[in-house]
């Protein structure tokens, strides 16, 4: 797998006529690296210059509602840059993954120890109800996705969800969780709701529903065996995606 991408500018994916869509992308189509191995310009190209992703900078679950509302986008960017360690490939830590297609950064996924998210809404995680320790650093969480404008609805989040599971396991997680929306075929919901992901992409990544947080939200989880494999699986003879 490539270890670094330097170009945030590439041929733009043109808007298709109504009713037409490009085929979904697969893991073979995308290069996925820890954000520390991507450039800051790559990540900002994914988040864009307007819209919720650009405004939030993946800080809503970090800063809390009041500090988040009172902070500027520039301050949120400073936090995100420090957390991701973009442009610092030797960094032992980062807070997510960046996906690229043909040299263009096209997707972002936030994944790190659950304890790093100091303001994950309790009504979504249900930690107390589930008997979970919020300070447990061995449980990781996949909390947010962003897809670059022009590349949406092509399955990039699905590929990133699977990569996030691999990444958490390879970094020593005991388990990985997500708190996605439930979507129904043919029913439109806003991107601002599905930035946390959908149940189907986490099911495809091997997670199962462990708690119904509300009518529209679930808690998904995958526990790993001590050797890093999901339960009840045999060691694979196929090469795995590697993340330094």
TANORHU-V624611 format. One record per pair of residues at least 12 apart in sequence whose C-alpha atoms are under 10 Angstrom apart, sorted by the first residue. I is the first residue (numbers start at 1). GAP is how many residues later the second one is. D is the distance in whole Angstrom. If there is no record, write none. Layout:
# TANORHU-V624611
I:GAP:D + I:GAP:D
This chain:
# TANORHU-V624611
1:29:10 + 1:30:7 + 1:31:8 + 1:32:8 + 1:240:7 + 1:241:7 + 1:242:8 + 1:243:10 + 2:29:7 + 2:30:8 + 2:31:8 + 2:35:10 + 2:98:10 + 2:240:10 + 2:241:10 + 3:28:9 + 3:29:8 + 3:30:6 + 3:31:8 + 3:33:10 + 3:34:6 + 3:35:8 + 3:86:8 + 3:239:10 + 3:240:9 + 3:241:8 + 4:27:9 + 4:28:9 + 4:29:7 + 4:30:9 + 4:31:9 + 4:32:9 + 4:33:5 + 4:34:6 + 4:35:8 + 4:83:9 + 4:85:8 + 4:96:10 + 4:99:10 + 5:26:9 + 5:27:10 + 5:28:9 + 5:32:7 + 5:33:6 + 5:34:7 + 5:37:8 + 5:82:10 + 5:93:10 + 5:94:10 + 5:95:8 + 5:97:10 + 5:98:7 + 5:99:8 + 5:100:8 + 6:31:9 + 6:32:7 + 6:33:6 + 6:34:9 + 6:35:8 + 6:36:7 + 6:81:9 + 6:97:8 + 6:98:9 + 6:99:9 + 7:31:9 + 7:32:8 + 7:34:8 + 7:35:7 + 7:38:10 + 7:93:10 + 7:95:10 + 7:96:6 + 7:97:6 + 7:98:8 + 8:30:10 + 8:31:8 + 8:32:9 + 8:33:6 + 8:34:5 + 8:35:8 + 8:36:8 + 8:37:6 + 8:38:8 + 8:92:9 + 8:95:7 + 8:96:5 + 8:97:6 + 8:98:9 + 9:32:9 + 9:33:8 + 9:36:8 + 9:94:8 + 9:95:6 + 9:96:8 + 10:91:9 + 10:92:8 + 10:93:7 + 10:94:5 + 10:95:9 + 11:91:9 + 11:92:9 + 11:93:8 + 12:92:9 + 12:137:9 + 12:138:7 + 12:139:9 + 13:135:10 + 13:136:8 + 13:137:5 + 13:138:6 + 13:139:10 + 14:135:10 + 14:136:7 + 14:137:9 + 15:134:10 + 15:135:7 + 15:136:9 + 16:134:10 + 21:132:8 + 21:133:8 + 22:129:9 + 22:130:10 + 22:131:9 + 22:132:7 + 23:130:9 + 23:131:6 + 23:132:9 + 24:127:10 + 24:128:10 + 24:129:8 + 24:130:4 + 24:131:5 + 24:132:8 + 24:134:10 + 24:135:10 + 25:76:9 + 25:126:10 + 25:128:10 + 25:129:6 + 25:130:6 + 25:131:6 + 25:132:10 + 25:133:9 + 25:134:8 + 26:128:9 + 26:129:7 + 26:130:8 + 26:132:9 + 26:133:6 + 26:134:10 + 27:72:10 + 27:128:10 + 27:129:9 + 27:131:9 + 27:132:6 + 27:133:8 + 27:135:9 + 27:136:9 + 27:214:9 + 28:131:9 + 29:70:10 + 29:71:9 + 29:72:7 + 29:73:8 + 29:127:10 + 29:130:10 + 30:68:10 + 30:69:6 + 30:70:6 + 30:71:5 + 30:72:8 + 30:73:9 + 30:74:10 + 30:75:10 + 30:76:9 + 30:77:10 + 30:126:8 + 30:129:8 + 30:130:9 + 31:67:8 + 31:68:6 + 31:69:5 + 31:70:7 + 31:71:8 + 31:72:9 + 31:73:10 + 31:74:9 + 31:75:10 + 31:210:10 + 32:65:7 + 32:66:6 + 32:67:4 + 32:68:6 + 32:69:9 + 32:73:9 + 32:75:9 + 32:76:9 + 32:127:9 + 32:128:8 + 32:131:8 + 32:132:10 + 32:209:9 + 32:210:9 + 32:211:8 + 33:56:10 + 33:63:9 + 33:64:6 + 33:65:6 + 33:66:7 + 33:67:9 + 33:75:10 + 33:130:9 + 33:134:9 + 33:208:10 + 33:209:9 + 33:210:7 + 33:211:8 + 34:50:8 + 34:51:9 + 34:52:9 + 34:55:8 + 34:57:10 + 34:59:9 + 34:60:7 + 34:61:8 + 34:62:6 + 34:63:5 + 34:64:6 + 34:65:9 + 34:74:10 + 34:75:10 + 34:77:10 + 34:130:10 + 34:133:8 + 34:209:7 + 34:210:8 + 35:46:10 + 35:48:9 + 35:49:6 + 35:50:7 + 35:51:6 + 35:52:8 + 35:53:9 + 35:54:8 + 35:56:10 + 35:58:9 + 35:59:6 + 35:60:7 + 35:61:6 + 35:62:5 + 35:63:5 + 35:64:9 + 35:73:8 + 35:74:9 + 35:75:9 + 36:45:9 + 36:46:10 + 36:47:9 + 36:48:6 + 36:49:5 + 36:50:4 + 36:51:6 + 36:52:5 + 36:53:5 + 36:54:8 + 36:55:7 + 36:56:9 + 36:57:8 + 36:58:6 + 36:59:8 + 36:60:8 + 36:61:8 + 36:62:9 + 37:47:9 + 37:48:8 + 37:49:6 + 37:50:6 + 37:51:6 + 37:52:4 + 37:53:8 + 37:54:9 + 37:57:9 + 37:60:9 + 37:61:9 + 37:207:9 + 38:46:9 + 38:47:9 + 38:48:6 + 38:49:6 + 38:50:8 + 38:51:8 + 38:59:9 + 38:60:7 + 38:61:9 + 38:62:9 + 38:67:9 + 39:42:10 + 39:45:10 + 39:46:9 + 39:47:5 + 39:48:5 + 39:49:8 + 39:50:9 + 39:59:9 + 39:66:9 + 40:37:10 + 40:40:10 + 40:41:7 + 40:44:9 + 40:45:9 + 40:46:5 + 40:47:6 + 40:48:10 + 41:45:9 + 41:46:9 + 41:64:9 + 42:44:9 + 42:45:10 + 42:56:8 + 42:57:9 + 42:58:9 + 42:61:10 + 42:62:8 + 42:63:5 + 42:64:8 + 42:65:9 + 42:66:10 + 43:14:10 + 43:37:10 + 43:38:9 + 43:41:9 + 43:43:8 + 43:54:9 + 43:55:7 + 43:56:9 + 43:62:7 + 43:63:9 + 43:64:8 + 43:65:7 + 43:103:10 + 43:105:9 + 44:13:9 + 44:33:9 + 44:37:10 + 44:61:9 + 44:64:10 + 44:104:9 + 45:59:9 + 45:60:7 + 45:61:8 + 45:62:9 + 45:102:10 + 45:103:7 + 45:104:9 + 46:52:9 + 46:53:9 + 46:54:10 + 46:58:9 + 46:59:6 + 46:60:6 + 46:61:6 + 46:62:7 + 46:100:7 + 46:101:6 + 46:102:4 + 46:103:8 + 46:105:10 + 47:58:10 + 47:59:9 + 47:60:8 + 47:61:8 + 47:98:10 + 47:99:6 + 47:100:7 + 47:101:6 + 47:102:9 + 48:98:9 + 48:99:9 + 48:100:7 + 48:101:7 + 51:140:10 + 51:141:9 + 52:94:10 + 52:139:9 + 52:140:7 + 52:143:9 + 53:91:9 + 53:92:9 + 53:93:7 + 53:94:9 + 53:95:10 + 53:138:10 + 53:139:8 + 53:142:8 + 54:19:8 + 54:22:10 + 54:23:9 + 54:92:9 + 55:17:9 + 55:18:6 + 55:19:9 + 55:21:8 + 55:22:9 + 56:12:8 + 56:13:10 + 56:16:10 + 56:17:7 + 56:20:7 + 56:21:9 + 56:24:10 + 57:16:7 + 57:17:9 + 57:18:9 + 57:19:6 + 57:20:6 + 57:21:9 + 57:22:8 + 57:23:6 + 57:24:9 + 58:18:8 + 58:19:9 + 58:21:9 + 58:22:7 + 58:37:10 + 58:51:10 + 58:52:8 + 58:85:9 + 58:86:7 + 58:87:9 + 58:88:9 + 59:14:10 + 59:16:10 + 59:17:6 + 59:18:9 + 59:20:8 + 59:21:7 + 59:58:9 + 59:60:10 + 60:16:9 + 60:57:9 + 60:58:10 + 60:59:8 + 60:60:8 + 60:61:10 + 61:55:9 + 61:56:6 + 61:57:7 + 61:58:5 + 61:59:5 + 61:60:8 + 61:82:9 + 61:83:10 + 62:14:10 + 62:17:9 + 62:18:10 + 62:54:7 + 62:55:5 + 62:56:5 + 62:57:6 + 62:58:8 + 63:13:9 + 63:16:9 + 63:54:9 + 63:55:7 + 63:56:7 + 63:57:10 + 64:53:9 + 64:54:8 + 64:55:5 + 64:56:8 + 64:57:9 + 65:54:8 + 80:14:10 + 80:15:8 + 81:13:9 + 81:14:10 + 82:12:9 + 82:13:9 + 83:12:6 + 83:13:9 + 83:33:10 + 84:12:7 + 84:13:9 + 84:26:9 + 89:155:9 + 90:154:9 + 91:153:10 + 92:79:10 + 92:152:9 + 93:19:9 + 93:78:10 + 94:16:9 + 94:17:9 + 94:18:8 + 95:14:9 + 95:15:6 + 95:16:6 + 95:17:5 + 95:18:9 + 95:21:9 + 95:47:10 + 96:12:7 + 96:13:5 + 96:14:4 + 96:15:5 + 96:16:7 + 96:46:9 + 96:47:10 + 96:48:9 + 96:49:10 + 96:64:10 + 96:68:8 + 96:71:9 + 96:72:10 + 97:12:5 + 97:13:7 + 97:14:7 + 97:15:10 + 97:48:10 + 97:63:8 + 97:64:10 + 97:66:8 + 97:67:7 + 97:70:9 + 97:146:10 + 98:12:9 + 98:48:10 + 98:49:10 + 98:62:8 + 99:48:9 + 99:57:8 + 99:58:9 + 99:60:9 + 99:61:7 + 99:64:10 + 100:56:10 + 101:50:10 + 101:55:10 + 104:44:10 + 105:42:9 + 105:43:8 + 106:40:8 + 106:41:6 + 106:42:5 + 106:43:8 + 106:44:9 + 106:45:7 + 106:46:9 + 106:50:8 + 107:38:7 + 107:39:6 + 107:40:4 + 107:41:6 + 107:42:10 + 107:44:9 + 107:45:9 + 107:49:7 + 107:50:7 + 107:52:10 + 107:53:8 + 108:36:8 + 108:37:6 + 108:38:5 + 108:39:6 + 108:40:8 + 108:48:9 + 108:49:8 + 108:52:8 + 109:33:7 + 109:34:8 + 109:35:6 + 109:36:5 + 109:37:7 + 109:38:9 + 109:47:10 + 109:48:8 + 109:51:6 + 109:52:8 + 109:54:9 + 109:55:7 + 109:86:9 + 109:87:9 + 109:88:10 + 110:31:8 + 110:32:6 + 110:33:6 + 110:34:5 + 110:35:7 + 110:36:9 + 110:50:10 + 110:51:10 + 110:54:8 + 110:86:9 + 111:29:7 + 111:30:6 + 111:31:4 + 111:32:6 + 111:33:8 + 111:34:10 + 111:50:9 + 111:52:10 + 111:53:6 + 111:54:9 + 111:56:8 + 111:57:7 + 111:65:9 + 111:66:10 + 111:67:9 + 112:25:9 + 112:26:10 + 112:27:9 + 112:28:5 + 112:29:6 + 112:30:7 + 112:31:9 + 112:52:9 + 112:55:9 + 112:56:7 + 112:59:9 + 112:61:9 + 112:64:9 + 113:22:9 + 113:23:8 + 113:24:5 + 113:25:7 + 113:26:6 + 113:27:4 + 113:28:6 + 113:29:9 + 113:55:8 + 113:58:10 + 113:59:10 + 113:60:8 + 113:62:10 + 113:63:8 + 113:64:10 + 114:19:10 + 114:20:7 + 114:21:8 + 114:22:7 + 114:23:7 + 114:24:8 + 114:25:6 + 114:26:5 + 114:27:5 + 114:28:8 + 114:29:9 + 114:61:10 + 114:62:8 + 114:63:8 + 114:64:10 + 115:18:9 + 115:19:6 + 115:20:5 + 115:21:6 + 115:22:6 + 115:23:9 + 115:24:8 + 115:25:8 + 115:26:9 + 116:18:9 + 116:19:9 + 116:20:10 + 116:21:8 + 116:24:9 + 116:25:9 + 117:17:9 + 117:18:10 + 117:23:10 + 117:24:9 + 117:26:9 + 118:16:9 + 118:17:9 + 120:14:10 + 120:23:9 + 120:59:10 + 121:58:10 + 122:91:9 + 123:90:7 + 123:91:8 + 123:94:9 + 124:54:10 + 124:55:6 + 124:56:9 + 124:57:10 + 124:87:10 + 124:88:9 + 124:89:6 + 124:90:8 + 124:93:7 + 124:94:7 + 124:95:7 + 125:52:9 + 125:53:8 + 125:54:7 + 125:86:9 + 125:87:10 + 125:88:7 + 125:92:10 + 125:93:8 + 125:94:6 + 125:95:10 + 126:53:10 + 126:85:8 + 126:86:9 + 126:87:7 + 126:92:10 + 126:93:8 + 127:92:10 + 129:82:9 + 129:84:10 + 130:80:9 + 130:81:8 + 136:38:10 + 137:35:10 + 137:36:8 + 137:37:9 + 137:38:10 + 138:30:9 + 138:31:10 + 138:33:10 + 138:34:7 + 138:35:5 + 138:36:5 + 138:37:7 + 138:38:9 + 139:29:9 + 139:30:10 + 139:33:9 + 139:34:6 + 139:35:6 + 139:36:5 + 139:37:6 + 139:38:7 + 139:82:10 + 139:83:10 + 139:84:9 + 140:24:10 + 140:25:9 + 140:27:10 + 140:28:7 + 140:29:9 + 140:31:10 + 140:32:9 + 140:33:6 + 140:34:8 + 140:35:6 + 140:36:5 + 140:37:6 + 140:38:9 + 140:81:10 + 140:82:10 + 141:23:9 + 141:24:9 + 141:27:8 + 141:32:10 + 141:34:9 + 141:35:5 + 141:36:5 + 141:37:6 + 141:38:8 + 141:79:10 + 141:80:9 + 142:18:10 + 142:19:8 + 142:22:7 + 142:23:8 + 142:26:9 + 142:34:7 + 142:35:6 + 142:36:5 + 142:37:8 + 142:38:9 + 142:54:8 + 142:55:9 + 142:60:10 + 142:78:10 + 142:79:10 + 143:34:9 + 143:35:6 + 143:36:7 + 143:37:8 + 143:52:8 + 143:53:5 + 143:54:8 + 144:13:10 + 144:17:10 + 144:34:9 + 144:35:9 + 144:36:9 + 144:50:9 + 144:51:5 + 144:52:5 + 144:53:7 + 145:12:6 + 145:13:10 + 145:15:8 + 145:16:9 + 145:46:10 + 145:49:8 + 145:50:5 + 145:51:6 + 145:52:7 + 146:45:9 + 146:48:10 + 146:49:6 + 146:50:9 + 146:51:9 + 147:48:9 + 155:46:9 + 156:45:10 + 157:38:9 + 157:39:10 + 157:40:7 + 157:41:9 + 157:44:7 + 157:45:10 + 158:39:9 + 158:40:9 + 158:42:8 + 158:43:5 + 158:44:8 + 158:45:10 + 158:46:8 + 158:47:8 + 159:42:8 + 159:43:10 + 159:45:9 + 159:46:8 + 160:41:9 + 160:42:10 + 160:45:9 + 161:17:9 + 161:36:8 + 161:37:10 + 161:40:7 + 161:41:6 + 161:42:9 + 161:43:8 + 161:44:6 + 161:45:10 + 161:46:10 + 162:39:8 + 162:40:7 + 162:41:9 + 162:42:7 + 162:43:5 + 162:44:8 + 162:45:10 + 163:42:8 + 163:78:8 + 163:79:9 + 163:80:9 + 164:12:9 + 164:38:10 + 164:41:9 + 165:12:9 + 165:37:9 + 165:40:7 + 165:41:8 + 165:42:9 + 165:56:10 + 165:57:8 + 166:39:9 + 166:62:9 + 166:63:10 + 166:74:8 + 166:75:7 + 166:76:8 + 166:77:8 + 167:74:9 + 167:75:8 + 167:76:6 + 167:77:9 + 168:56:10 + 168:60:10 + 168:75:10 + 169:53:10 + 169:54:9 + 169:55:7 + 169:56:10 + 169:58:9 + 169:59:6 + 169:60:8 + 169:61:9 + 170:58:7 + 170:59:10 + 170:71:10 + 170:72:8 + 170:73:7 + 170:74:9 + 171:57:10 + 171:72:9 + 171:73:9 + 172:52:10 + 172:54:9 + 172:55:10 + 172:56:8 + 173:50:9 + 173:51:8 + 173:53:10 + 173:55:8 + 174:48:9 + 174:49:6 + 174:50:5 + 174:51:7 + 174:52:8 + 174:53:10 + 174:54:8 + 174:55:10 + 174:56:10 + 175:32:10 + 175:46:7 + 175:47:6 + 175:48:4 + 175:49:6 + 175:50:9 + 175:53:9 + 175:55:9 + 176:31:8 + 176:44:8 + 176:45:6 + 176:46:5 + 176:47:7 + 176:48:8 + 177:25:9 + 177:30:8 + 177:31:9 + 177:32:10 + 177:33:10 + 177:42:7 + 177:43:5 + 177:44:4 + 177:45:7 + 177:46:9 + 178:18:8 + 178:19:8 + 178:20:9 + 178:21:9 + 178:24:8 + 178:29:9 + 178:30:10 + 178:31:9 + 178:40:8 + 178:41:6 + 178:42:5 + 178:43:6 + 178:44:9 + 179:17:7 + 179:18:8 + 179:19:8 + 179:20:8 + 179:23:9 + 179:30:10 + 179:32:10 + 179:33:10 + 179:34:8 + 179:38:7 + 179:39:6 + 179:40:5 + 179:41:6 + 179:42:9 + 180:13:9 + 180:14:7 + 180:15:8 + 180:16:5 + 180:17:5 + 180:18:5 + 180:19:6 + 180:20:9 + 180:21:9 + 180:22:8 + 180:33:10 + 180:36:9 + 180:37:6 + 180:38:6 + 180:39:7 + 180:40:8 + 181:12:7 + 181:13:6 + 181:14:9 + 181:15:7 + 181:16:6 + 181:17:5 + 181:18:6 + 181:19:9 + 181:32:10 + 181:33:10 + 181:34:9 + 181:35:6 + 181:36:5 + 181:37:7 + 181:38:9 + 182:12:9 + 182:15:9 + 182:16:6 + 182:17:6 + 182:18:8 + 182:32:10 + 182:33:8 + 182:34:5 + 182:35:6 + 182:36:7 + 183:14:10 + 183:15:7 + 183:16:7 + 183:17:8 + 183:33:8 + 183:34:9 + 196:21:10 + 198:19:9 + 198:20:9 + 198:22:10 + 199:17:10 + 199:18:8 + 199:19:7 + 199:20:9 + 199:21:8 + 202:18:7 + 202:19:9 + 202:20:9 + 203:17:8 + 203:18:9 + 203:19:10 + 205:17:9 + 206:14:9 + 206:15:8 + 206:16:7 + 206:17:10 + 206:24:8 + 207:12:10 + 207:13:6 + 207:14:5 + 207:15:5 + 207:16:8 + 207:23:9 + 208:12:5 + 208:13:6 + 208:14:7 + 208:15:10 + 209:12:6 + 209:13:9 + 210:12:9
